[in-house]
Amino acid sequence: MDARGDLVYDTALQMKKEKNILVLGLPKGSLQESTFSMMQRAGFRLSGGSRTYSPEVDDPELLVRLVRAQEISRYVEHGMLDAGLTGYDWIIENGSDVMEVAELVYAKQGLRPVRWVLAAPEDSPIRSVKDLQGKRIATEAVGITRQYLEENGVQADVEFSWGATEVKAPELVDAIVEITETGSSLRANKLRIVDTVLESTTRFIANNEAWKNAWKRKKIEQIALLLKGVLTAESKVMIKMNVRDKDVAAVSELLPSMHAPTVNALQETGWCSIESVVDEHVVREIIPRLKKAGAVDIIELALNKVVP
């Protein structure tokens, strides 16, 4: 870290000593936009220019720092950050001793895990991990790759890649281990996935000493609950409708609610309002059936958070 970064963390540590402040590390880079969006939906408003490493947050008990995801687990382990969001892959790569508070399944392009994959040129004879014996591999995840090779009894030369890993095979290396969500970048560079090395999701982690502190643990658990509520809401919507009393049973039977639909009597005699939280992907299937069963005035609403 440079002098400016050291000053930032020295200031953060001093503030932690003076009052109840939780220093939270958020990933800078590819996950930054989706993380900011998730934090906002959780109720935390972040502001600051795209180049800032210390965004403002509308919670006086929070101090937010933007750090590369690759480094967050190390800073959390050593207490420079009380908690942070980073990938499971970087926790493993760094060998960090941290408390995993929650698994948050989101990535740059959607709600799915990411994969570190072994990839080789389309015309390469490499068809399995065993074919890597004596070969050269480029990757940013050197530790993860070496562990994978050791588990499979293979010896190969693993070198750190500073970026543009896909273009290094076959001229510079025989194969690569690279992170992917869809595989499109690999295909564009005429690379073929040979095997999955590690599947990773985002984790909300805490420093072990911070976790033992009653105030910090309560704050961390509060944030985790809200973030999990945001992700649960991503795949769900609320639907509301009006139904005649005689049709309530038939309509309720069609609703795959989280528990049971909420039914309230309307001011107009003989009518009820029904609302339910359902998976978004089923709405297109059930709305015609609800209409046929007697529901009218059907409304679909997006949700910010769903906390079971």
HELIX and SHEET records of a PDB file:
HELIX    1   1 ALA A    3  GLU A   18  1                                  16    
HELIX    2   2 GLN A   32  ARG A   41  1                                  10    
HELIX    3   3 ALA A   69  GLU A   77  1                                   9    
HELIX    4   4 TYR A   88  ASN A   94  1                                   7    
HELIX    5   5 VAL A  129  LEU A  132  5                                   4    
HELIX    6   6 VAL A  142  GLU A  151  1                                  10    
HELIX    7   7 THR A  165  LYS A  168  5                                   4    
HELIX    8   8 SER A  184  ALA A  188  1                                   5    
HELIX    9   9 ASN A  208  LYS A  212  1                                   5    
HELIX   10  10 ALA A  214  GLU A  234  1                                  21    
HELIX   11  11 ASP A  245  ASP A  247  5                                   3    
HELIX   12  12 VAL A  248  LEU A  254  1                                   7    
HELIX   13  13 GLU A  280  ALA A  293  1                                  14    
SHEET    1   A 5 LEU A  62  ARG A  68  0                                        
SHEET    2   A 5 LEU A  22  LYS A  28  1                                        
SHEET    3   A 5 ALA A  83  GLY A  87  1                                        
SHEET    4   A 5 THR A 202  ALA A 206 -1                                        
SHEET    5   A 5 MET A  99  LEU A 104 -1                                        
SHEET    1   B 2 LEU A  46  SER A  47  0                                        
SHEET    2   B 2 GLU A  56  VAL A  57 -1                                        
SHEET    1   C 5 ASP A 157  PHE A 160  0                                        
SHEET    2   C 5 ARG A 136  THR A 139  1                                        
SHEET    3   C 5 ALA A 175  THR A 180  1                                        
SHEET    4   C 5 VAL A 114  PRO A 121 -1                                        
SHEET    5   C 5 LEU A 191  SER A 200 -1                                        
SHEET    1   D 4 THR A 262  ALA A 265  0                                        
SHEET    2   D 4 TRP A 271  ASP A 279 -1                                        
SHEET    3   D 4 LYS A 236  ARG A 244 -1                                        
SHEET    4   D 4 VAL A 296  ALA A 302 -1                                        
END                                                                             
